[in-house]
Amino acid sequence: MATALKMHVRKGDTVVVLAGKDKGKQGKIIQALPKKSKVVIEGVNKVKRHTKPSQTNPSRRHHC
């Protein structure tokens, strides 16, 4: 397991993503994880989950 290092950023700071698919995006730090040397940034790396079409969640496509 990685050792916890003193982080130079803290919760509430605004940061810019330097790498990955969200490179260049700005956001506020929601959570700092010093043991993993990571931070969770608001609005970055969002995951879209597929939901099966139903009456409450109808499909957007209409087949004629």
PQR file with spaces between the fields and no chain letter, atoms N, CA, C, O and H, PARSE charges and radii, in Angstrom:
ATOM       1  N    MET     1       0.836   -1.190    0.000 -0.4000 1.5000
ATOM       2  CA   MET     1       0.000    0.000    0.000 -0.0000 2.0000
ATOM       3  C    MET     1       0.874    1.245    0.000  0.5500 1.7000
ATOM       4  O    MET     1       1.933    1.267    0.628 -0.5500 1.4000
ATOM       5  N    ALA     2       0.436    2.272   -0.699 -0.4000 1.5000
ATOM       6  CA   ALA     2       1.205    3.511   -0.806 -0.0000 2.0000
ATOM       7  C    ALA     2       1.226    4.252    0.526  0.5500 1.7000
ATOM       8  O    ALA     2       0.258    4.211    1.285 -0.5500 1.4000
ATOM       9  H    ALA     2      -0.424    2.254   -1.209  0.4000 1.0000
ATOM      10  N    THR     3       2.326    4.921    0.799 -0.4000 1.5000
ATOM      11  CA   THR     3       2.419    5.703    2.029 -0.0000 2.0000
ATOM      12  C    THR     3       1.731    7.044    1.833  0.5500 1.7000
ATOM      13  O    THR     3       1.751    7.616    0.743 -0.5500 1.4000
ATOM      14  H    THR     3       3.113    4.955    0.182  0.4000 1.0000
ATOM      15  N    ALA     4       1.126    7.533    2.900 -0.4000 1.5000
ATOM      16  CA   ALA     4       0.415    8.812    2.824 -0.0000 2.0000
ATOM      17  C    ALA     4       1.421    9.951    2.858  0.5500 1.7000
ATOM      18  O    ALA     4       2.182   10.097    3.815 -0.5500 1.4000
ATOM      19  H    ALA     4       1.110    7.068    3.786  0.4000 1.0000
ATOM      20  N    LEU     5       1.413   10.751    1.805 -0.4000 1.5000
ATOM      21  CA   LEU     5       2.293   11.908    1.728 -0.0000 2.0000
ATOM      22  C    LEU     5       1.489   13.164    2.013  0.5500 1.7000
ATOM      23  O    LEU     5       0.272   13.175    1.831 -0.5500 1.4000
ATOM      24  H    LEU     5       0.795   10.632    1.028  0.4000 1.0000
ATOM      25  N    LYS     6       2.155   14.220    2.457 -0.4000 1.5000
ATOM      26  CA   LYS     6       1.472   15.484    2.679 -0.0000 2.0000
ATOM      27  C    LYS     6       1.106   16.055    1.310  0.5500 1.7000
ATOM      28  O    LYS     6       1.961   16.228    0.442 -0.5500 1.4000
ATOM      29  H    LYS     6       3.144   14.211    2.605  0.4000 1.0000
ATOM      30  N    MET     7      -0.180   16.341    1.141 -0.4000 1.5000
ATOM      31  CA   MET     7      -0.653   16.835   -0.142 -0.0000 2.0000
ATOM      32  C    MET     7      -0.592   18.357   -0.169  0.5500 1.7000
ATOM      33  O    MET     7      -0.826   19.009    0.848 -0.5500 1.4000
ATOM      34  H    MET     7      -0.874   16.201    1.847  0.4000 1.0000
ATOM      35  N    HIS     8      -0.277   18.922   -1.327 -0.4000 1.5000
ATOM      36  CA   HIS     8      -0.173   20.371   -1.471 -0.0000 2.0000
ATOM      37  C    HIS     8      -1.490   21.007   -1.886  0.5500 1.7000
ATOM      38  O    HIS     8      -1.556   22.221   -2.077 -0.5500 1.4000
ATOM      39  H    HIS     8      -0.087   18.393   -2.154  0.4000 1.0000
ATOM      40  N    VAL     9      -2.544   20.200   -2.028 -0.4000 1.5000
ATOM      41  CA   VAL     9      -3.877   20.713   -2.328 -0.0000 2.0000
ATOM      42  C    VAL     9      -4.825   20.201   -1.251  0.5500 1.7000
ATOM      43  O    VAL     9      -4.543   19.199   -0.594 -0.5500 1.4000
ATOM      44  H    VAL     9      -2.490   19.214   -1.872  0.4000 1.0000
ATOM      45  N    ARG    10      -5.943   20.888   -1.075 -0.4000 1.5000
ATOM      46  CA   ARG    10      -6.904   20.453   -0.076 -0.0000 2.0000
ATOM      47  C    ARG    10      -8.328   20.618   -0.597  0.5500 1.7000
ATOM      48  O    ARG    10      -8.557   21.239   -1.635 -0.5500 1.4000
ATOM      49  H    ARG    10      -6.171   21.702   -1.609  0.4000 1.0000
ATOM      50  N    LYS    11      -9.272   20.057    0.136 -0.4000 1.5000
ATOM      51  CA   LYS    11     -10.682   20.107   -0.218 -0.0000 2.0000
ATOM      52  C    LYS    11     -11.127   21.552   -0.414  0.5500 1.7000
ATOM      53  O    LYS    11     -10.846   22.418    0.415 -0.5500 1.4000
ATOM      54  H    LYS    11      -9.087   19.553    0.979  0.4000 1.0000
ATOM      55  N    GLY    12     -11.830   21.803   -1.529 -0.4000 1.5000
ATOM      56  CA   GLY    12     -12.307   23.153   -1.813 -0.0000 2.0000
ATOM      57  C    GLY    12     -11.449   23.915   -2.802  0.5500 1.7000
ATOM      58  O    GLY    12     -11.906   24.908   -3.368 -0.5500 1.4000
ATOM      59  H    GLY    12     -12.059   21.099   -2.202  0.4000 1.0000
ATOM      60  N    ASP    13     -10.210   23.478   -3.028 -0.4000 1.5000
ATOM      61  CA   ASP    13      -9.329   24.130   -4.000 -0.0000 2.0000
ATOM      62  C    ASP    13      -9.832   23.872   -5.418  0.5500 1.7000
ATOM      63  O    ASP    13     -10.400   22.817   -5.699 -0.5500 1.4000
ATOM      64  H    ASP    13      -9.839   22.671   -2.568  0.4000 1.0000
ATOM      65  N    THR    14      -9.621   24.842   -6.311 -0.4000 1.5000
ATOM      66  CA   THR    14      -9.943   24.657   -7.724 -0.0000 2.0000
ATOM      67  C    THR    14      -8.675   24.220   -8.437  0.5500 1.7000
ATOM      68  O    THR    14      -7.621   24.838   -8.291 -0.5500 1.4000
ATOM      69  H    THR    14      -9.159   25.700   -6.083  0.4000 1.0000
ATOM      70  N    VAL    15      -8.791   23.143   -9.215 -0.4000 1.5000
ATOM      71  CA   VAL    15      -7.629   22.576   -9.889 -0.0000 2.0000
ATOM      72  C    VAL    15      -7.923   22.341  -11.370  0.5500 1.7000
ATOM      73  O    VAL    15      -9.080   22.349  -11.792 -0.5500 1.4000
ATOM      74  H    VAL    15      -9.647   22.641   -9.334  0.4000 1.0000
ATOM      75  N    VAL    16      -6.862   22.132  -12.154 -0.4000 1.5000
ATOM      76  CA   VAL    16      -6.967   21.805  -13.576 -0.0000 2.0000
ATOM      77  C    VAL    16      -6.423   20.397  -13.768  0.5500 1.7000
ATOM      78  O    VAL    16      -5.353   20.073  -13.253 -0.5500 1.4000
ATOM      79  H    VAL    16      -5.923   22.126  -11.811  0.4000 1.0000
ATOM      80  N    VAL    17      -7.150   19.552  -14.505 -0.4000 1.5000
ATOM      81  CA   VAL    17      -6.722   18.181  -14.779 -0.0000 2.0000
ATOM      82  C    VAL    17      -5.605   18.223  -15.813  0.5500 1.7000
ATOM      83  O    VAL    17      -5.755   18.845  -16.864 -0.5500 1.4000
ATOM      84  H    VAL    17      -8.020   19.816  -14.923  0.4000 1.0000
ATOM      85  N    LEU    18      -4.480   17.561  -15.521 -0.4000 1.5000
ATOM      86  CA   LEU    18      -3.309   17.584  -16.404 -0.0000 2.0000
ATOM      87  C    LEU    18      -3.215   16.377  -17.326  0.5500 1.7000
ATOM      88  O    LEU    18      -2.515   16.435  -18.337 -0.5500 1.4000
ATOM      89  H    LEU    18      -4.358   17.055  -14.667  0.4000 1.0000
ATOM      90  N    ALA    19      -3.906   15.279  -17.003 -0.4000 1.5000
ATOM      91  CA   ALA    19      -3.779   14.064  -17.811 -0.0000 2.0000
ATOM      92  C    ALA    19      -5.107   13.333  -17.887  0.5500 1.7000
ATOM      93  O    ALA    19      -6.009   13.566  -17.083 -0.5500 1.4000
ATOM      94  H    ALA    19      -4.474   15.231  -16.182  0.4000 1.0000
ATOM      95  N    GLY    20      -5.212   12.437  -18.873 -0.4000 1.5000
ATOM      96  CA   GLY    20      -6.410   11.622  -19.025 -0.0000 2.0000
ATOM      97  C    GLY    20      -7.401   12.223  -20.002  0.5500 1.7000
ATOM      98  O    GLY    20      -7.126   13.238  -20.641 -0.5500 1.4000
ATOM      99  H    GLY    20      -4.478   12.247  -19.526  0.4000 1.0000
ATOM     100  N    LYS    21      -8.560   11.583  -20.111 -0.4000 1.5000
ATOM     101  CA   LYS    21      -9.549   12.029  -21.091 -0.0000 2.0000
ATOM     102  C    LYS    21     -10.184   13.356  -20.731  0.5500 1.7000
ATOM     103  O    LYS    21     -10.747   14.022  -21.600 -0.5500 1.4000
ATOM     104  H    LYS    21      -8.783   10.759  -19.592  0.4000 1.0000
ATOM     105  N    ASP    22     -10.109   13.760  -19.459 -0.4000 1.5000
ATOM     106  CA   ASP    22     -10.668   15.040  -19.013 -0.0000 2.0000
ATOM     107  C    ASP    22      -9.593   16.124  -18.887  0.5500 1.7000
ATOM     108  O    ASP    22      -9.773   17.101  -18.160 -0.5500 1.4000
ATOM     109  H    ASP    22      -9.652   13.219  -18.753  0.4000 1.0000
ATOM     110  N    LYS    23      -8.482   15.947  -19.594 -0.4000 1.5000
ATOM     111  CA   LYS    23      -7.369   16.894  -19.559 -0.0000 2.0000
ATOM     112  C    LYS    23      -7.838   18.306  -19.918  0.5500 1.7000
ATOM     113  O    LYS    23      -8.543   18.504  -20.908 -0.5500 1.4000
ATOM     114  H    LYS    23      -8.335   15.153  -20.185  0.4000 1.0000
ATOM     115  N    GLY    24      -7.437   19.283  -19.101 -0.4000 1.5000
ATOM     116  CA   GLY    24      -7.791   20.672  -19.358 -0.0000 2.0000
ATOM     117  C    GLY    24      -9.032   21.139  -18.611  0.5500 1.7000
ATOM     118  O    GLY    24      -9.271   22.343  -18.510 -0.5500 1.4000
ATOM     119  H    GLY    24      -6.865   19.122  -18.297  0.4000 1.0000
ATOM     120  N    LYS    25      -9.825   20.210  -18.086 -0.4000 1.5000
ATOM     121  CA   LYS    25     -11.034   20.595  -17.358 -0.0000 2.0000
ATOM     122  C    LYS    25     -10.670   21.144  -15.980  0.5500 1.7000
ATOM     123  O    LYS    25      -9.693   20.719  -15.363 -0.5500 1.4000
ATOM     124  H    LYS    25      -9.631   19.232  -18.168  0.4000 1.0000
ATOM     125  N    GLN    26     -11.476   22.095  -15.515 -0.4000 1.5000
ATOM     126  CA   GLN    26     -11.290   22.668  -14.183 -0.0000 2.0000
ATOM     127  C    GLN    26     -12.397   22.188  -13.273  0.5500 1.7000
ATOM     128  O    GLN    26     -13.505   21.902  -13.727 -0.5500 1.4000
ATOM     129  H    GLN    26     -12.270   22.440  -16.016  0.4000 1.0000
ATOM     130  N    GLY    27     -12.100   22.098  -11.993 -0.4000 1.5000
ATOM     131  CA   GLY    27     -13.124   21.701  -11.037 -0.0000 2.0000
ATOM     132  C    GLY    27     -12.649   21.889   -9.616  0.5500 1.7000
ATOM     133  O    GLY    27     -11.464   22.097   -9.357 -0.5500 1.4000
ATOM     134  H    GLY    27     -11.200   22.330  -11.624  0.4000 1.0000
ATOM     135  N    LYS    28     -13.597   21.811   -8.702 -0.4000 1.5000
ATOM     136  CA   LYS    28     -13.305   21.970   -7.283 -0.0000 2.0000
ATOM     137  C    LYS    28     -13.069   20.590   -6.670  0.5500 1.7000
ATOM     138  O    LYS    28     -13.750   19.630   -7.033 -0.5500 1.4000
ATOM     139  H    LYS    28     -14.559   21.642   -8.913  0.4000 1.0000
ATOM     140  N    ILE    29     -12.124   20.482   -5.756 -0.4000 1.5000
ATOM     141  CA   ILE    29     -11.844   19.212   -5.094 -0.0000 2.0000
ATOM     142  C    ILE    29     -12.963   18.931   -4.095  0.5500 1.7000
ATOM     143  O    ILE    29     -13.246   19.740   -3.213 -0.5500 1.4000
ATOM     144  H    ILE    29     -11.571   21.262   -5.462  0.4000 1.0000
ATOM     145  N    ILE    30     -13.596   17.762   -4.254 -0.4000 1.5000
ATOM     146  CA   ILE    30     -14.668   17.331   -3.358 -0.0000 2.0000
ATOM     147  C    ILE    30     -14.075   16.526   -2.204  0.5500 1.7000
ATOM     148  O    ILE    30     -14.507   16.647   -1.057 -0.5500 1.4000
ATOM     149  H    ILE    30     -13.366   17.104   -4.971  0.4000 1.0000
ATOM     150  N    GLN    31     -13.075   15.699   -2.529 -0.4000 1.5000
ATOM     151  CA   GLN    31     -12.517   14.778   -1.546 -0.0000 2.0000
ATOM     152  C    GLN    31     -11.033   14.567   -1.843  0.5500 1.7000
ATOM     153  O    GLN    31     -10.644   14.412   -3.001 -0.5500 1.4000
ATOM     154  H    GLN    31     -12.724   15.601   -3.461  0.4000 1.0000
ATOM     155  N    ALA    32     -10.214   14.561   -0.801 -0.4000 1.5000
ATOM     156  CA   ALA    32      -8.784   14.288   -0.950 -0.0000 2.0000
ATOM     157  C    ALA    32      -8.482   12.918   -0.350  0.5500 1.7000
ATOM     158  O    ALA    32      -8.917   12.613    0.760 -0.5500 1.4000
ATOM     159  H    ALA    32     -10.530   14.686    0.139  0.4000 1.0000
ATOM     160  N    LEU    33      -7.735   12.093   -1.086 -0.4000 1.5000
ATOM     161  CA   LEU    33      -7.379   10.748   -0.626 -0.0000 2.0000
ATOM     162  C    LEU    33      -5.850   10.638   -0.543  0.5500 1.7000
ATOM     163  O    LEU    33      -5.222   10.104   -1.456 -0.5500 1.4000
ATOM     164  H    LEU    33      -7.382   12.340   -1.989  0.4000 1.0000
ATOM     165  N    PRO    34      -5.250   11.138    0.541 -0.5600 1.5000
ATOM     166  CA   PRO    34      -3.781   11.160    0.630  0.2800 2.0000
ATOM     167  C    PRO    34      -3.136    9.776    0.635  0.5500 1.7000
ATOM     168  O    PRO    34      -2.009    9.634    0.160 -0.5500 1.4000
ATOM     169  N    LYS    35      -3.809    8.759    1.153 -0.4000 1.5000
ATOM     170  CA   LYS    35      -3.224    7.404    1.165 -0.0000 2.0000
ATOM     171  C    LYS    35      -3.069    6.853   -0.244  0.5500 1.7000
ATOM     172  O    LYS    35      -2.151    6.076   -0.510 -0.5500 1.4000
ATOM     173  H    LYS    35      -4.725    8.875    1.538  0.4000 1.0000
ATOM     174  N    LYS    36      -3.971    7.255   -1.161 -0.4000 1.5000
ATOM     175  CA   LYS    36      -3.898    6.822   -2.559 -0.0000 2.0000
ATOM     176  C    LYS    36      -3.245    7.881   -3.440  0.5500 1.7000
ATOM     177  O    LYS    36      -3.069    7.666   -4.639 -0.5500 1.4000
ATOM     178  H    LYS    36      -4.716    7.886   -0.945  0.4000 1.0000
ATOM     179  N    SER    37      -2.884    9.023   -2.854 -0.4000 1.5000
ATOM     180  CA   SER    37      -2.330   10.168   -3.584 -0.0000 2.0000
ATOM     181  C    SER    37      -3.265   10.605   -4.715  0.5500 1.7000
ATOM     182  O    SER    37      -2.821   10.868   -5.833 -0.5500 1.4000
ATOM     183  H    SER    37      -3.027    9.197   -1.880  0.4000 1.0000
ATOM     184  N    LYS    38      -4.560   10.678   -4.411 -0.4000 1.5000
ATOM     185  CA   LYS    38      -5.567   11.057   -5.392 -0.0000 2.0000
ATOM     186  C    LYS    38      -6.525   12.083   -4.797  0.5500 1.7000
ATOM     187  O    LYS    38      -6.627   12.243   -3.581 -0.5500 1.4000
ATOM     188  H    LYS    38      -4.920   10.464   -3.504  0.4000 1.0000
ATOM     189  N    VAL    39      -7.228   12.776   -5.703 -0.4000 1.5000
ATOM     190  CA   VAL    39      -8.305   13.670   -5.293 -0.0000 2.0000
ATOM     191  C    VAL    39      -9.522   13.409   -6.175  0.5500 1.7000
ATOM     192  O    VAL    39      -9.389   12.957   -7.313 -0.5500 1.4000
ATOM     193  H    VAL    39      -7.146   12.646   -6.691  0.4000 1.0000
ATOM     194  N    VAL    40     -10.711   13.698   -5.639 -0.4000 1.5000
ATOM     195  CA   VAL    40     -11.946   13.573   -6.400 -0.0000 2.0000
ATOM     196  C    VAL    40     -12.364   14.981   -6.771  0.5500 1.7000
ATOM     197  O    VAL    40     -12.515   15.842   -5.904 -0.5500 1.4000
ATOM     198  H    VAL    40     -10.819   14.065   -4.715  0.4000 1.0000
ATOM     199  N    ILE    41     -12.556   15.219   -8.090 -0.4000 1.5000
ATOM     200  CA   ILE    41     -12.852   16.558   -8.592 -0.0000 2.0000
ATOM     201  C    ILE    41     -14.281   16.605   -9.114  0.5500 1.7000
ATOM     202  O    ILE    41     -14.732   15.701   -9.818 -0.5500 1.4000
ATOM     203  H    ILE    41     -12.433   14.520   -8.794  0.4000 1.0000
ATOM     204  N    GLU    42     -14.982   17.673   -8.756 -0.4000 1.5000
ATOM     205  CA   GLU    42     -16.374   17.874   -9.148 -0.0000 2.0000
ATOM     206  C    GLU    42     -16.515   17.962  -10.669  0.5500 1.7000
ATOM     207  O    GLU    42     -15.818   18.747  -11.312 -0.5500 1.4000
ATOM     208  H    GLU    42     -14.615   18.407   -8.185  0.4000 1.0000
ATOM     209  N    GLY    43     -17.414   17.160  -11.245 -0.4000 1.5000
ATOM     210  CA   GLY    43     -17.724   17.225  -12.670 -0.0000 2.0000
ATOM     211  C    GLY    43     -16.713   16.580  -13.597  0.5500 1.7000
ATOM     212  O    GLY    43     -16.803   16.758  -14.812 -0.5500 1.4000
ATOM     213  H    GLY    43     -17.980   16.523  -10.723  0.4000 1.0000
ATOM     214  N    VAL    44     -15.749   15.834  -13.064 -0.4000 1.5000
ATOM     215  CA   VAL    44     -14.717   15.200  -13.885 -0.0000 2.0000
ATOM     216  C    VAL    44     -14.862   13.683  -13.795  0.5500 1.7000
ATOM     217  O    VAL    44     -15.154   13.139  -12.730 -0.5500 1.4000
ATOM     218  H    VAL    44     -15.676   15.690  -12.077  0.4000 1.0000
ATOM     219  N    ASN    45     -14.654   13.006  -14.925 -0.4000 1.5000
ATOM     220  CA   ASN    45     -14.718   11.544  -15.007 -0.0000 2.0000
ATOM     221  C    ASN    45     -16.093   11.008  -14.621  0.5500 1.7000
ATOM     222  O    ASN    45     -16.204   10.034  -13.876 -0.5500 1.4000
ATOM     223  H    ASN    45     -14.417   13.448  -15.791  0.4000 1.0000
ATOM     224  N    LYS    46     -17.135   11.651  -15.134 -0.4000 1.5000
ATOM     225  CA   LYS    46     -18.494   11.183  -14.869 -0.0000 2.0000
ATOM     226  C    LYS    46     -18.765    9.938  -15.696  0.5500 1.7000
ATOM     227  O    LYS    46     -18.296    9.826  -16.829 -0.5500 1.4000
ATOM     228  H    LYS    46     -17.045   12.442  -15.740  0.4000 1.0000
ATOM     229  N    VAL    47     -19.519    9.002  -15.134 -0.4000 1.5000
ATOM     230  CA   VAL    47     -19.834    7.750  -15.803 -0.0000 2.0000
ATOM     231  C    VAL    47     -21.308    7.750  -16.170  0.5500 1.7000
ATOM     232  O    VAL    47     -22.161    8.013  -15.322 -0.5500 1.4000
ATOM     233  H    VAL    47     -19.899    9.093  -14.214  0.4000 1.0000
ATOM     234  N    LYS    48     -21.619    7.453  -17.449 -0.4000 1.5000
ATOM     235  CA   LYS    48     -23.000    7.328  -17.896 -0.0000 2.0000
ATOM     236  C    LYS    48     -23.367    5.858  -17.818  0.5500 1.7000
ATOM     237  O    LYS    48     -22.660    5.002  -18.350 -0.5500 1.4000
ATOM     238  H    LYS    48     -20.927    7.239  -18.138  0.4000 1.0000
ATOM     239  N    ARG    49     -24.468    5.571  -17.157 -0.4000 1.5000
ATOM     240  CA   ARG    49     -24.886    4.187  -16.993 -0.0000 2.0000
ATOM     241  C    ARG    49     -26.067    3.895  -17.913  0.5500 1.7000
ATOM     242  O    ARG    49     -27.007    4.685  -17.992 -0.5500 1.4000
ATOM     243  H    ARG    49     -25.042    6.266  -16.724  0.4000 1.0000
ATOM     244  N    HIS    50     -26.017    2.759  -18.606 -0.4000 1.5000
ATOM     245  CA   HIS    50     -27.108    2.365  -19.486 -0.0000 2.0000
ATOM     246  C    HIS    50     -28.287    1.893  -18.644  0.5500 1.7000
ATOM     247  O    HIS    50     -28.111    1.110  -17.710 -0.5500 1.4000
ATOM     248  H    HIS    50     -25.253    2.117  -18.541  0.4000 1.0000
ATOM     249  N    THR    51     -29.497    2.369  -18.973 -0.4000 1.5000
ATOM     250  CA   THR    51     -30.699    1.887  -18.307 -0.0000 2.0000
ATOM     251  C    THR    51     -31.633    1.289  -19.344  0.5500 1.7000
ATOM     252  O    THR    51     -31.832    1.860  -20.417 -0.5500 1.4000
ATOM     253  H    THR    51     -29.641    3.004  -19.731  0.4000 1.0000
ATOM     254  N    LYS    52     -32.201    0.146  -19.023 -0.4000 1.5000
ATOM     255  CA   LYS    52     -33.092   -0.550  -19.936 -0.0000 2.0000
ATOM     256  C    LYS    52     -34.367    0.261  -20.150  0.5500 1.7000
ATOM     257  O    LYS    52     -34.951    0.736  -19.176 -0.5500 1.4000
ATOM     258  H    LYS    52     -32.040   -0.318  -18.152  0.4000 1.0000
ATOM     259  N    PRO    53     -34.824    0.437  -21.405 -0.5600 1.5000
ATOM     260  CA   PRO    53     -36.058    1.185  -21.647  0.2800 2.0000
ATOM     261  C    PRO    53     -37.261    0.531  -20.957  0.5500 1.7000
ATOM     262  O    PRO    53     -37.413   -0.691  -20.973 -0.5500 1.4000
ATOM     263  N    SER    54     -38.105    1.362  -20.358 -0.4000 1.5000
ATOM     264  CA   SER    54     -39.331    0.891  -19.722 -0.0000 2.0000
ATOM     265  C    SER    54     -40.383    1.987  -19.864  0.5500 1.7000
ATOM     266  O    SER    54     -40.127    3.006  -20.506 -0.5500 1.4000
ATOM     267  H    SER    54     -37.982    2.354  -20.345  0.4000 1.0000
ATOM     268  N    GLN    55     -41.555    1.796  -19.278 -0.4000 1.5000
ATOM     269  CA   GLN    55     -42.590    2.828  -19.368 -0.0000 2.0000
ATOM     270  C    GLN    55     -42.150    4.099  -18.641  0.5500 1.7000
ATOM     271  O    GLN    55     -42.422    5.205  -19.107 -0.5500 1.4000
ATOM     272  H    GLN    55     -41.763    0.969  -18.756  0.4000 1.0000
ATOM     273  N    THR    56     -41.476    3.946  -17.508 -0.4000 1.5000
ATOM     274  CA   THR    56     -41.002    5.121  -16.769 -0.0000 2.0000
ATOM     275  C    THR    56     -39.783    5.746  -17.431  0.5500 1.7000
ATOM     276  O    THR    56     -39.554    6.948  -17.301 -0.5500 1.4000
ATOM     277  H    THR    56     -41.255    3.047  -17.129  0.4000 1.0000
ATOM     278  N    ASN    57     -38.991    4.933  -18.147 -0.4000 1.5000
ATOM     279  CA   ASN    57     -37.798    5.419  -18.838 -0.0000 2.0000
ATOM     280  C    ASN    57     -37.870    4.967  -20.296  0.5500 1.7000
ATOM     281  O    ASN    57     -37.174    4.029  -20.685 -0.5500 1.4000
ATOM     282  H    ASN    57     -39.177    3.956  -18.253  0.4000 1.0000
ATOM     283  N    PRO    58     -38.717    5.632  -21.117 -0.5600 1.5000
ATOM     284  CA   PRO    58     -38.859    5.178  -22.514  0.2800 2.0000
ATOM     285  C    PRO    58     -37.616    5.471  -23.348  0.5500 1.7000
ATOM     286  O    PRO    58     -36.855    6.395  -23.060 -0.5500 1.4000
ATOM     287  N    SER    59     -37.430    4.660  -24.389 -0.4000 1.5000
ATOM     288  CA   SER    59     -36.310    4.843  -25.310 -0.0000 2.0000
ATOM     289  C    SER    59     -36.548    6.100  -26.139  0.5500 1.7000
ATOM     290  O    SER    59     -37.696    6.432  -26.436 -0.5500 1.4000
ATOM     291  H    SER    59     -38.048    3.910  -24.623  0.4000 1.0000
ATOM     292  N    ARG    60     -35.491    6.797  -26.514 -0.4000 1.5000
ATOM     293  CA   ARG    60     -35.609    8.020  -27.294 -0.0000 2.0000
ATOM     294  C    ARG    60     -35.828    7.725  -28.785  0.5500 1.7000
ATOM     295  O    ARG    60     -36.318    8.584  -29.518 -0.5500 1.4000
ATOM     296  H    ARG    60     -34.559    6.527  -26.273  0.4000 1.0000
ATOM     297  N    ARG    61     -35.469    6.521  -29.234 -0.4000 1.5000
ATOM     298  CA   ARG    61     -35.604    6.161  -30.637 -0.0000 2.0000
ATOM     299  C    ARG    61     -37.006    5.635  -30.920  0.5500 1.7000
ATOM     300  O    ARG    61     -37.583    4.897  -30.121 -0.5500 1.4000
ATOM     301  H    ARG    61     -35.071    5.823  -28.639  0.4000 1.0000
ATOM     302  N    HIS    62     -37.530    6.022  -32.051 -0.4000 1.5000
ATOM     303  CA   HIS    62     -38.852    5.542  -32.460 -0.0000 2.0000
ATOM     304  C    HIS    62     -38.707    4.817  -33.801  0.5500 1.7000
ATOM     305  O    HIS    62     -38.223    5.394  -34.775 -0.5500 1.4000
ATOM     306  H    HIS    62     -37.061    6.621  -32.700  0.4000 1.0000
ATOM     307  N    HIS    63     -39.120    3.582  -33.843 -0.4000 1.5000
ATOM     308  CA   HIS    63     -39.064    2.797  -35.083 -0.0000 2.0000
ATOM     309  C    HIS    63     -40.418    2.871  -35.763  0.5500 1.7000
ATOM     310  O    HIS    63     -41.446    2.606  -35.140 -0.5500 1.4000
ATOM     311  H    HIS    63     -39.513    3.114  -33.052  0.4000 1.0000
ATOM     312  N    CYS    64     -40.424    3.234  -37.051 -0.4000 1.5000
ATOM     313  CA   CYS    64     -41.687    3.366  -37.796 -0.0000 2.0000
ATOM     314  C    CYS    64     -41.989    2.116  -38.579  0.5500 1.7000
ATOM     315  O    CYS    64     -43.010    2.049  -39.264 -0.5500 1.4000
ATOM     316  H    CYS    64     -39.589    3.450  -37.557  0.4000 1.0000
